[in-house]
Every structure is written in C-alpha cells, then in structure tokens.
C-alpha cells in the first residue's frame, strides 16, 4: 500500500511540475515577446528570419503543454476515483492526440520558416531540381536536425491506448448488459 501511495504522489508531483513549468515558460515567453512587438529589440530570440514567429511558436507550444498537463491531471484524477478509465477518459485522450499533432505542426512550420533560405528557390530550374531540393530540405532539417516525429509517435501511442480503452469500455458495457 505504501508503494502505491508513493507512486500516486510521484505521478501527481510530475503532473503538477509539468503544469507549473509550462505556465512559467508561457509567462516568460509572453513577457519577452511584448518588447519585440512594441518595436524594441528582444535579446532572447535567436537570430532567425522571423523572430515574431519564433515567439508565437514558443508561446503556442507552451500553451499546448499546459493544456496537456491539465488534461493528464484530470485523466489521472478520474482514474484514481473509479479505478479504471471511463468514457470521459477516451475524450481526454482524443484531446491529447490533437495536442500532439498540433505540436508537430507548429514544429514543422517553425522549422520551415526559420530555414527557408536552405530551400534555394532560385535554383529551381526543373522538376528534378525542385524534387531534389525539397527532399534534401526535408531529410536534413525535418528528419535529422529538428525531428518532429516524436510528437507524431506520441500521438500514435496515445491513439493506441485510446483504442485499448475504448475496447475495454465496450467489453465492460457488454458484461454489464449480461449481468
């Protein structure tokens, strides 16, 4: 029983830590973004083509992380109350999947916008040159340098868990109908 309580405390501590750190990062990025918007220089943004987009991407990512942290804390509290996942749990998992896909999309857009110079658009003289340049860009930046596949993989894992939960809920409902 003591190990179970320690595990519960650890899960809650990690969940609240993620929420608090995401909220703190959201506050700081917003605070650093305001001088840039008002026409002053921001010393926080890296030397990218569009620093406003970099800040918006960071703010959106941290807002999504905060949302996912709150959703996972809700999921955990529902699980602690009932001892199993319910229909509302599948809805929460759907929202987490959407959040993971949104994080991957934000990462793709940021990578493309920050490295648009690497596309060498002026060298697009034939279809072969376009395909070659896009393939090089995709492999070098999206896959190797700044992979966003982690979020896609996490979305797939959560989708698999959601399918398992949905199937378990169907079996539970069938068993309750028999009884």
Secondary structure, DSSP 4 states (H G I P E B T S, - for coil): -HHHHHHHHHHHHHHHHHHHHHHHHHHHHHHHHHHHHTT---SSS-S-S-HHHHHHHHHHHHHHHHHHHHHHHHHHHHHHHHSS--HHHHHHHHHHHHHHHHHHHHHHHHHHHHTGGGG-GGG--SHHHHHHHHHHHIIIIIIIIS--HHHHHHHHHHHHHHHHHHHHHHHHHHHHHH-
